[in-house]
Every structure is written in C-alpha cells, then in structure tokens.
Amino acid sequence: MTNTKKKNSCSCGRSPVGRCLGWHDLTESDYQIELKQFQKKSEKDQQAIYHPKAIDGLGD
C-alpha cells in the first residue's frame, strides 16, 4: 500500500482549512497569532479567504 499525499494538502497539521497555507514556516507565536485572527473571522470569511482559487489568483 502506498501513502499518497493530496496536492496542496497540509502535512504539518497547522492549517485550519486542510490545505497548505505556508503556516509550517511560522514560529509558534506567529502561528498562534494567525490562528486567532482566523478564528475571529466569520465562517463565510474563513472559507472565502483561503479558497484555493483565491490563493492562486484565479478568483471565483
């Protein structure tokens, strides 16, 4: 059985959306700040800001 990693999936466990956001590079204190800012957003904003199309610049 092979273990395949989904493209752009989060392997460090820090991403609140399951896709890599680059948060693996943050220090623990910076990660906590980003996480708190994310948690303050509405559910709609949480989904929109880290939507895969928004990340690569294609939009909706």
C-alpha positions as CSV (number, residue, x, y, z in Angstrom):
1,M,0.0,0.0,0.0
2,T,1.4,3.4,-0.9
3,N,0.9,6.5,1.0
4,T,0.0,9.3,-1.4
5,K,-0.3,12.9,-0.3
6,K,-3.0,15.1,-1.8
7,K,-1.6,18.0,-3.8
8,N,-1.6,21.2,-1.6
9,S,-2.8,19.2,1.5
10,C,-1.4,20.2,4.9
11,S,1.0,17.7,6.3
12,C,2.1,19.8,9.3
13,G,-1.4,20.0,10.9
14,R,-1.4,23.7,11.3
15,S,-3.8,24.6,8.5
16,P,-7.4,25.3,9.7
17,V,-8.7,24.5,6.2
18,G,-6.7,21.4,5.4
19,R,-4.7,22.9,2.6
20,C,-1.2,24.1,2.9
21,L,-1.1,27.8,3.7
22,G,2.6,28.0,4.4
23,W,1.9,28.2,8.2
24,H,4.6,25.4,8.7
25,D,7.1,28.2,8.3
26,L,5.7,30.3,11.1
27,T,7.2,30.4,14.6
28,E,4.9,29.0,17.3
29,S,4.0,32.6,18.5
30,D,3.3,33.8,14.9
31,Y,1.2,30.7,14.3
32,Q,-0.9,31.4,17.4
33,I,-1.5,35.0,16.2
34,E,-2.5,33.8,12.7
35,L,-4.8,31.2,14.2
36,K,-6.5,33.7,16.5
37,Q,-7.1,36.1,13.6
38,F,-8.5,33.3,11.5
39,Q,-10.9,32.2,14.3
40,K,-12.2,35.8,14.7
41,K,-13.5,35.8,11.1
42,S,-17.0,34.7,10.2
43,E,-17.4,31.2,8.8
44,K,-18.1,32.8,5.4
45,D,-14.9,34.8,5.5
46,Q,-12.9,31.8,6.8
47,Q,-14.0,29.8,3.7
48,A,-13.5,32.7,1.3
49,I,-10.1,34.0,2.3
50,Y,-8.4,30.6,2.0
51,H,-10.4,29.3,-1.0
52,P,-7.9,27.6,-3.3
53,K,-8.8,29.8,-6.3
54,A,-8.2,32.9,-4.2
55,I,-4.7,31.6,-3.2
56,D,-3.6,31.1,-6.8
57,G,-5.1,34.4,-8.0
58,L,-7.8,33.0,-10.3
59,G,-10.8,34.3,-8.2
60,D,-14.2,32.6,-8.2
